[in-house]
Amino acid sequence: MNGSAPQSDGSVVADFMTGCDRQLRPPLDVWAMDLRRKLQSLGGEGWDPDRVRSASTCMNLAALVVAHSGDLGAAEQLCHAQLAWLAQLAAESGAASVLGNAVQPWVNLGRLRVLGGSVEKSLPQFRLAECLRDQQHVHLGPCYIPAEMWKPLVEAEPDLPDVLWNVFVLDQLKACLRSGDPARALTAAAALRDAAPARTHRFIAEGEVIALLRSGRAEGALRKAARAEPTTTSDEVAFLLHRIAALTVLGRRDEARRLAVGLMAFVTQSDVLPAEPATFLRQTKQLALLLQRIGEPRYAWAVHLHGMRTCREQMDEPLYLEFLDCALQLAPDHPSAGRWRSERDRHLASSLYAEVRRRRGASDGLTHPSVRDLIVTVEMAARSAGPYSPGTDLWVLGHD
């Protein structure tokens, strides 16, 4: 659930391009049916830590699917049902460590609030990293995590501190940017830099670049992007895209073209599927848009084609439709144009994504049977709290 929406400063689209746990978006009915089958297979023999973890992952993704369908209210209900289920499991079994699974639905509730326009109400739900750092107790709806539980939770999930700090930084910045006030995001970024560990600073730097671009301060954005210190190839591509965007806004087309064409060669010549396909496809789309903006339609077309080919192996339906649309606009007489139109029309007619349905003028209120059945399956699983076998999960309520 992404609390950030692409916005344009009149010349380029500026949004987050770094990679952090993005999901590919296959056709929503296929995704919903797959999650439903997985969840149904997990609850028949009772619960143990591994089953709870797997079921929680399915429930988190189910809420995402329902949000993508346009029903934010139903997605919120699923998050609340999951939290109630975890709280009941902990109460009935005494195994409080299951409450570590409550972090994600709690964060997702915050993201849904951002999407619904309640930015201020969302922010406290992104600050769990401070509770971990300060060893404070916390209530996640009906789930209570006592202060002394943080240590065993981290021992069981060593990545938990990184996850919480990434949420602390990225989701607060995205929420501020979603409010439409870039100055607020810049103020938040300064405060976050003082509070968050250095490993998150590349996200803070990107938030500042985006805020500067959206406020028309492209020169500052260019300097900030050039000084960034990315730690991965994916992040390096992200900041390079922001430099190209800033140069485009500034009218420095030759410099923008040189960077964009060089990046195009890197992106399109690789035959290896990317390690972060959802982020790669997002970056590919941004590169194609920038190439079009600086007057290089042939290079833009080549990038759109590469995005289409990648989508056929790593499907992201909304982006696939965008790649198809742009390829047809740039090369309407291409020998494959007829096939592309057929693919586009088929996906456009059947897609359950709210953003795609809006393109064809359909209502956001549509509830497809696959989505409705997934909601019912999550609700049924959330009503089956026991029996629970803790196995080696020894941290129990009342543990001294």
C-alpha positions in Angstrom: 0.0 0.0 0.0 1.8 3.0 -1.2 1.0 6.3 0.4 2.6 8.3 -2.3 0.9 9.3 -5.6 2.8 10.5 -8.6 2.6 14.3 -9.0 3.9 16.5 -11.8 5.6 19.9 -11.4 4.5 20.7 -15.0 7.5 19.2 -16.7 8.3 15.8 -15.1 6.7 13.3 -12.8 8.6 13.1 -9.5 8.1 10.1 -7.2 10.0 7.5 -5.2 12.2 5.4 -7.5 14.3 3.5 -4.9 13.4 -0.1 -4.0 11.8 -1.1 -0.8 9.5 -4.1 -0.7 7.4 -3.2 -3.7 5.0 -5.9 -5.0 4.5 -6.9 -8.6 0.8 -6.5 -9.5 -0.4 -9.5 -11.5 -4.1 -9.6 -12.7 -6.0 -9.0 -9.5 -8.4 -12.0 -9.9 -5.4 -14.3 -10.3 -3.7 -12.8 -7.3 -6.8 -13.0 -5.2 -7.5 -16.7 -6.0 -3.8 -17.6 -5.3 -3.9 -16.0 -1.9 -7.3 -17.6 -1.1 -5.9 -21.1 -1.9 -2.8 -20.5 0.2 -4.8 -19.3 3.2 -7.3 -22.1 3.0 -4.4 -24.6 3.1 -2.9 -23.1 6.2 -5.7 -23.2 8.8 -7.0 -26.8 8.7 -4.6 -28.3 11.2 -4.4 -25.6 13.8 -1.7 -23.0 14.2 2.0 -22.9 15.0 4.5 -20.0 14.6 5.3 -20.9 10.9 1.7 -21.2 10.0 0.8 -18.0 11.7 3.6 -16.2 9.9 2.5 -17.6 6.6 -1.2 -16.8 7.2 -0.3 -13.3 8.3 1.7 -12.7 5.0 -1.4 -13.9 3.0 -3.7 -11.6 5.1 -1.4 -8.6 4.5 -1.4 -9.2 0.8 -5.1 -9.8 0.8 -5.6 -6.3 2.3 -3.4 -5.0 -0.5 -5.4 -6.7 -3.2 -8.6 -5.4 -1.8 -7.2 -1.9 -1.6 -6.0 -2.2 -5.2 -9.6 -3.1 -6.2 -10.7 0.3 -4.8 -12.4 -0.8 -1.6 -10.3 0.9 1.1 -13.0 0.3 3.7 -13.0 -3.5 3.2 -9.1 -3.5 3.2 -9.2 -1.7 6.6 -11.7 -4.2 7.9 -9.3 -7.1 7.0 -6.5 -5.4 8.8 -8.6 -5.0 11.9 -9.7 -8.7 11.6 -6.1 -9.8 11.4 -5.1 -7.8 14.5 -8.1 -9.3 16.5 -7.1 -12.8 15.4 -3.5 -12.3 16.5 -4.6 -10.9 19.8 -7.0 -13.8 20.4 -4.2 -16.3 19.5 -1.9 -14.7 22.0 -4.6 -14.6 24.7 -5.8 -18.2 24.3 -2.3 -19.8 23.8 -0.2 -17.5 26.1 2.3 -17.2 23.2 2.7 -13.5 23.1 5.4 -13.7 20.4 2.7 -14.2 17.7 2.1 -10.5 18.2 5.2 -9.7 16.1 3.0 -10.4 13.2 0.8 -7.5 14.2 3.3 -4.9 13.0 2.5 -5.1 9.3 -1.3 -4.9 9.5 -0.9 -2.0 11.9 1.4 -0.2 9.4 -1.0 -1.0 6.6 -3.8 0.7 8.5 -1.7 3.8 8.5 -1.1 3.5 4.8 -4.9 3.1 4.2 -5.5 6.3 6.2 -3.0 8.1 4.0 -4.8 6.9 0.9 -8.1 8.0 2.4 -6.7 11.5 3.0 -6.2 11.3 6.8 -2.5 12.1 6.8 -2.3 13.4 10.4 -4.0 10.3 11.8 -1.6 8.0 9.9 1.7 9.3 11.2 1.7 7.6 14.7 1.4 4.2 13.1 4.7 4.7 11.3 6.7 5.3 14.4 7.1 1.9 15.9 10.9 2.1 15.4 11.1 4.6 18.2 9.2 2.1 20.5 11.8 -0.5 19.6 14.7 1.8 20.1 13.4 3.1 23.5 12.1 -0.4 24.6 8.6 1.0 25.2 5.4 -1.0 25.3 2.9 -0.4 22.5 -0.7 -1.1 21.7 -1.4 -2.1 18.1 -5.1 -2.0 18.3 -6.1 -5.0 20.4 -2.5 -6.3 20.4 -0.3 -5.4 23.3 3.4 -5.7 23.0 5.1 -5.2 26.4 8.5 -3.5 26.5 10.4 -6.6 27.4 9.1 -8.4 24.4 11.1 -6.4 21.8 14.3 -8.3 22.5 12.8 -11.8 21.7 11.0 -10.4 18.7 14.2 -9.1 17.2 15.9 -12.4 18.0 13.2 -14.2 16.1 13.1 -11.6 13.3 16.6 -10.1 12.9 15.3 -7.9 10.0 12.7 -6.3 12.2 14.7 -3.1 13.1 15.5 -2.4 9.5 11.8 -2.9 8.5 10.6 -0.6 11.2 13.2 2.2 10.4 12.4 2.0 6.7 8.7 2.4 7.6 9.6 5.2 10.0 11.3 7.2 7.2 9.6 6.2 4.0 6.0 6.2 5.1 6.2 9.4 7.0 7.8 11.1 3.9 5.3 9.6 1.5 2.4 10.8 3.8 3.8 14.3 3.9 4.2 14.4 0.1 0.7 13.0 -0.3 -0.6 16.0 1.6 0.5 18.2 -1.3 2.8 20.3 0.7 6.5 19.8 -0.4 7.7 22.2 2.3 6.2 20.0 4.9 8.1 17.0 3.5 11.4 19.0 3.6 10.8 19.8 7.2 10.0 16.2 8.0 13.1 15.0 6.2 15.3 17.2 8.4 13.8 15.8 11.5 14.0 12.3 10.3 17.7 12.6 9.5 18.3 13.4 13.2 16.2 10.6 14.4 16.8 7.7 12.0 20.0 5.6 11.5 22.4 6.4 8.7 21.3 3.3 6.6 17.9 5.1 5.9 19.4 8.4 4.8 19.3 7.5 1.1 15.5 7.4 1.5 15.5 10.8 3.2 17.7 12.2 0.5 15.3 10.9 -2.2 12.3 12.4 -0.3 14.1 15.8 -0.3 14.8 15.5 -4.0 11.2 14.8 -4.8 10.0 17.6 -2.6 12.4 20.0 -4.3 11.2 18.9 -7.7 7.6 19.2 -6.8 8.1 22.7 -5.4 9.8 23.9 -8.6 13.3 24.0 -7.1 15.0 21.9 -9.7 18.5 23.3 -9.1 18.4 22.2 -5.5 17.0 18.8 -6.5 19.9 18.4 -9.0 22.5 19.1 -6.3 20.9 16.9 -3.8 20.6 14.0 -6.2 24.2 14.3 -7.3 25.4 14.3 -3.7 23.4 11.2 -2.8 25.3 8.1 -1.7 23.3 5.1 -3.0 24.2 1.7 -1.6 22.7 -0.5 -4.4 22.6 -0.5 -8.2 18.9 0.0 -8.0 19.3 3.1 -5.8 22.0 4.4 -8.1 19.5 4.2 -11.0 16.9 6.0 -8.9 19.1 9.0 -8.2 20.3 9.1 -11.8 16.6 9.3 -12.9 16.1 12.2 -10.5 19.1 14.0 -12.0 17.7 13.6 -15.5 14.4 14.9 -14.3 16.0 18.0 -12.7 18.1 18.7 -15.8 15.0 18.4 -18.0 13.1 20.9 -15.8 16.1 23.3 -16.0 16.2 23.0 -19.8 19.6 21.4 -19.9 18.5 19.0 -22.6 22.0 17.9 -23.8 23.1 16.9 -20.3 19.8 15.1 -19.6 20.0 13.3 -23.0 23.5 12.1 -22.3 22.6 10.6 -18.9 19.3 9.2 -20.2 20.7 7.5 -23.3 23.5 6.0 -21.2 21.0 4.7 -18.7 18.8 3.3 -21.6 21.8 1.3 -22.8 22.2 -0.2 -19.3 18.5 -0.9 -18.8 17.8 -2.5 -22.2 21.0 -4.5 -22.8 20.6 -6.6 -19.7 19.3 -10.1 -20.3 19.2 -11.0 -16.6 15.9 -10.5 -14.8 16.2 -7.8 -12.2 16.5 -8.7 -8.5 13.8 -6.2 -7.7 11.4 -6.5 -10.7 8.7 -4.2 -9.3 11.2 -1.4 -8.8 12.9 -2.0 -12.1 9.7 -1.7 -14.0 8.8 1.5 -12.2 12.3 2.9 -13.1 12.0 1.7 -16.7 8.7 3.6 -17.1 10.1 6.8 -15.6 13.1 6.6 -18.0 10.8 6.2 -21.0 8.8 9.2 -19.9 11.9 11.3 -19.5 13.2 10.3 -22.9 9.9 11.4 -24.4 10.0 14.6 -22.5 13.5 15.5 -23.8 12.5 14.7 -27.4 13.9 11.2 -27.9 10.9 9.2 -29.0 12.9 6.4 -30.7 14.9 5.7 -27.5 11.7 6.0 -25.4 10.0 3.5 -27.7 12.9 1.0 -27.2 12.6 1.4 -23.4 8.8 0.8 -23.6 9.4 -2.4 -25.6 11.9 -3.6 -23.0 9.3 -2.9 -20.2 6.7 -4.8 -22.2 9.0 -7.8 -22.5 9.9 -7.7 -18.9 6.2 -7.5 -17.9 5.5 -10.7 -19.8 7.9 -12.6 -17.4 7.3 -10.4 -14.3 3.8 -9.3 -14.8 2.7 -5.9 -13.4 -0.7 -5.4 -15.1 -1.1 -1.6 -14.6 2.4 -0.9 -15.8 2.1 -3.4 -18.7 -0.9 -1.4 -19.9 1.0 1.8 -19.7 3.9 0.3 -21.7 1.5 -0.9 -24.3 -0.3 2.4 -24.6 2.9 4.4 -25.0 4.4 2.0 -27.5 1.2 2.3 -29.6 1.3 6.1 -29.4 5.0 6.2 -30.5 4.7 3.5 -33.2 1.1 3.1 -34.3 2.1 1.5 -37.6 4.5 -1.1 -36.2 4.0 -4.6 -37.5 3.1 -5.8 -34.0 0.7 -2.9 -33.3 -2.4 -5.1 -34.0 -1.3 -7.6 -31.4 -0.4 -4.9 -28.9 -3.8 -3.4 -29.3 -5.5 -6.7 -28.7 -3.4 -7.3 -25.6 -4.1 -3.8 -24.3 -7.9 -4.0 -24.9 -8.1 -7.4 -23.3 -6.3 -6.3 -20.1 -8.1 -3.0 -20.1 -11.5 -4.7 -20.3 -10.9 -7.3 -17.6 -8.6 -5.6 -15.1 -9.9 -5.2 -11.6 -7.4 -2.6 -10.5 -9.2 0.6 -9.6 -6.7 2.8 -11.4 -7.3 0.8 -14.6 -11.1 0.7 -14.2 -11.1 4.5 -13.9 -9.4 4.7 -17.2 -12.2 2.9 -18.9 -14.8 4.9 -16.9 -15.9 1.9 -14.7 -17.0 2.3 -11.1 -14.5 1.9 -8.3 -17.3 0.1 -6.4 -17.1 -3.1 -8.4 -16.5 -6.2 -6.2 -15.5 -9.2 -8.3 -16.3 -12.7 -7.0 -12.6 -13.5 -6.6 -12.0 -10.4 -4.4 -15.2 -11.0 -2.5 -14.2 -14.7 -1.9 -10.8 -13.6 -0.7 -12.4 -11.2 1.9 -14.6 -14.1 3.1 -11.6 -16.5 3.4 -9.6 -14.0 5.4 -12.5 -13.3 7.7 -13.1 -17.0 8.3 -9.4 -17.6 9.0 -9.4 -14.7 11.5 -12.3 -16.4 13.4 -10.4 -19.6 13.9 -7.9 -18.6 16.7 -7.0 -22.1 18.0 -5.6 -24.6 18.6 -2.1 -23.2 18.8 1.1 -25.2 19.3 4.0 -22.9 20.2 6.8 -25.4 19.3 10.1 -23.7 19.9 8.4 -20.3 20.2 9.0 -20.1 24.0 8.2 -16.4 24.7 4.8 -16.6 26.5 2.6 -14.3 28.3 3.6 -14.0 31.9 7.2 -14.9 31.0 9.6 -13.5 33.6 
